[in-house]
């Protein structure tokens, strides 16, 4: 029976060979236009093509007419919650990048509005990113000392943000979204884990109240810097910082035990911010060794087009920093956006995401913001809060950020650093 030959009743014909030019055209079309974005324009009148083009490049024009009050209720809660996280996170990450704290608040104001109009993800929350902040500090810090020349350092940070936006938008316009797929999951997890370790080590400076600290990021250098300054440790800062750290971990524990109390963990950062500020203000803790951020400039984002250092001798360093941080921010943002899309069963356009990220960072660099993306830190809380990315959520977040920018009370540094 094993020697019997089986003859297929329906033979499959071998497809005819295609000319090289035709094969190349097919391969390029499958690579750069897998979603066939021009299909919807076929057999449409000119006026309809114009409307479809606007909706394709500005997605808010497509979903805004279908917006309902039910969406608004979810978005209102989500906006308040994300804003409560963006305030301490923006200040903390700006400090990590050796930038003024107000720049972190500015960066949580304009970019989310741009992304809300141009992005294709319904749930992605945009803000400052720890890894990018660390890279900016490391790469630009080698060229310019942020303490000796803070103005030039800030200009280079804004310039690198501009080039990061140009690079990201260019990838989207050239339909190169598939490049992000070559970043393996293991690579991203390993990089994020290493960066998280470095960030945690850098927080020891604020917890212990140290003024002088190493700019190196390896474990040996950080430990050497800490234990050679034991006589400068401030127990007041340590106690205060550890108490709020314990509070944050405790709220996270209760939120995991009872999922109905997820909002406790979401509101914990803002609660720490308010309680810490009141405690420092009432006890004048700054006179007892607790470092404070000090006065924050009032008002909305000032224009910073004139601050872009295109003629600086460090321009190449800013371009290199922009490209590297742009790739990392893009990979993180797209990864978070895709995880939301898989979780809620909808599709996001990688090329649209690249264009949206690029344009929001270009706009941000012109309005006193440094590079923003879709951080992992906002994902866990946000996925439980909202059903749709809308302009109302961004407006709610922006309103809270505006109120915070208008406040001038000094805030405790250890809460954020």
Secondary structure, DSSP 8 states (H G I E B T S, - for coil): -TT-----SS---------HHHHHHHHHHHHH-TT-TTGGGTT--HHHHHHHHHHHH-THHHHGGG--HHHHHHHHHHHHHHHHHHHHHHHHHHHHTT--HHHHHHTTTHHHHHHHHH---SS---B--HHHHHHHHHHHHTTS-TTT-HHHHHHHHHHHHHHHHHHHHHHHHTT-GGGGGGS-HHHHHHHHHHHHHHHHHHHHHHHHT-SS--S--SHHHHHHHHHTTGGG--HHHHHHHHHHHHHHHHHHHHHHH-GGGHHHHHHHHHHHHHHHHHHHHHHTGGGGT--B------SS----GGG--TT-TTHHHHHHHHHHHHHHHHHHHHHHHHHHHHHHT----HHHHHHHHHHHHHHHHTTT----B--GGGHHHHTTT-S---HHHHHHHHHHHHHHHH-----BSTTT-
